[in-house]
């Protein structure tokens, strides 16, 4: 990203393709658009891009996978919980996917920015500002299961190594899921479609 011009006013916002200017220090729900989220997440690579395949395995594709696994863990999950699962990594459309080793290096300062964005995203789409602990726990489990399969199928981890970091999934197998990295535009449309299907059940 090009640096701001020397002497230019300090800037803590990002202009989105929708035209919105999203303030990273004080994000407003009014400046959050689904299209910006889907577009951004479909172009943010998981695993810092260190995955096999002709395309990056994007955060959008990961989010769809996590929500699919979440519904298998909790078959009676409400549409609100499903939408929360789909949007669990939504702030990454702005801040990118910071891999766990880098989080360890930089410390927790990024977390407050991530939490402010997640709060604004939840408000924008009518979700509870604070996710219920039970739902949060089940989404985390789905996230770890997704990470295990991504790690072993795409990111070069062997089974033992993946199990050490993400746990070994019980009752799931990689062949249940489509882990083929897809083109960004295709994943963007799939993310939008899944969001809209869940949202229609909320009405």
N, C-alpha and C positions, 0 to 999 in steps of 0.2 A: 504494500500500500504506500502511495506517495505521501511523504511528510507534508504537514501544513507549512505554508510559507513562513519564513522567519519574520517575526513581528506581527503575524496575523493574530486575531483574537483567539483565546483558548477555545477549543471545540470539544464537547463531550457528547455529540450527537452523531448519528449516522443517517444519511439520506437513503431511503428505500426506493426501489423501482416504482412503487405505488405513488411516490411523491411525498410520503410521510417523512418527517424528521423526528427520529426516535432519540430522546434524551436518555443516555445510558445511566446518568446519575439519578434521574427522577422520571422513569418511563411512565408515560400516560397510556392507559388502556385505549384511549381514543386514537393513538398513533400506531396501534398494532392491527395489522391486516393479515387474514389467513393466507392470502396469496403471497405476501412477503415471507411468511414462515415457511410455506411449502417450497417456494422457490429457493430460499436460502438453505434449508435443511437438505434439499435434494442435491446441493452442490458442496456440502461439507462432508469430507471423507472421514469415515471411521478409521481407527488404527493408524492415524496420520498417513493414510493412503497406502500403507504397507500390507496390501491384500492382493490376492491373485485375481485374474480376470481382466477383461478388456475395459472395464469401467471401475470407478471407485465404488466401494460399498458405502452408501451415504447414510447420514444420520436419519434421513427421511425413511429409507428402507429399513433401517434398524428400528425406528419408531413403529412402523407398521408391524414388524415381526414381534416386538415386545407386546403390542396390544393384542395380537393374535394369541400369543402364549398366555397372556393375562386372562383372556376369555376362557382358555382351556383350564387354567388353574381355578378360576372362579366363574363357572358356567352361568350363574345367576347374577353376574355383575350388572349393575345399573348402567344406563347410558352415560350418566355423569362419571362413573368410575372408569368406563371404557374411554371416554374422552380425556380424562386425566392421564390414563396410561399412554394414549396416543401422543399427548403433548408433554410427556415427562421430560424430554430433552429439548423442548421448544426454544429455550433461551439460546441454544447453540446456533440459531439462525443469525444471531448477532455476534456472539462471543466465540463461535467456533467450538470444535470438539477438543477440549484439552485432555490429553491422555493422562491416565493416573500417575505415571512416573513424573510427568512435568508438574502436575499438581503438588506432588511431594516436594519438588524443587522450589516452586514459587510460594508455597505456603497458602494460607486460606483467604488472602485478600480478595481473590476473584469471586469468592463464594457470596459475598454481600451483593455484588453486581448481579450475579446469577439469580439470587433470591428475589431481588427487586423486579427483575424481568419476569420471573415465573409468576410472581404475585400479580403483576399487571396483565399478563396473559390470561391468568385465571379469571380476573375481573372482566376482561374483554369478552370472554366466552361464557360467562355466567357460572363458573365453577367456584366451589368454596375456596376462599383465600388460603386456608390451611387444610391440607388433605388429611382425612381420617387415618389414624395410625395403622389400622388393619388394611386399608386400601394401599397405603404407602408400602407396607411390608410385602404385600402380594405383587405390587408393581416392581419392587426391588428384586424379588425372586425371579420374576419374568425377565427382568433386565439381565440378571446373572446367567440365566439359562441361555438367553440370546447371545450373550458375550461368549459363553462356552462354545456354542456351535459356530459362531463367527470365527473364534480363535482357532478352532481345530480345522474348519473347512476352508478358511480363507487367509488366516494370518500366520500360518506356519507353526502354531503351537502343537506339541504332541499331547496325547490324552492326559498323561500324568501332570504335565505342566499346567494345562488348562484347568484341571481339577483342583490343583493347588491354589490357584488364584480365584476361580469362579465357582468352585464346587462342582461335583458331578451330578448332572440332572438325573432325576429318578422319574421313570415313566414317560420319558421323551426320547426321541431319536432324531438325528439330523435329517433323515429322509422324510420327516413330516413337514418340512418347511422348504420353501424356495429360497436358497441362499445365493443364487446366481446374481452377481452385481448387474444392475440395470442402468440404462442411460438416464441421465438426470431428468430430462423432460418427461420420460415415462414414469419415473418414480414420483415426480412432482404431481402429476395427474392422479396417480394412485393414492397419494397422501390426501389430496383434496377430496377425492371420491370417498375415501374411508371416513374422513371428517364429516362430510355432508351426510353420509348414511347414518352415522351415530347422532348427529345433530337433529336429523329428522325425527328420530325416536324420542328426543327431548321435548318436542312440541306437543 
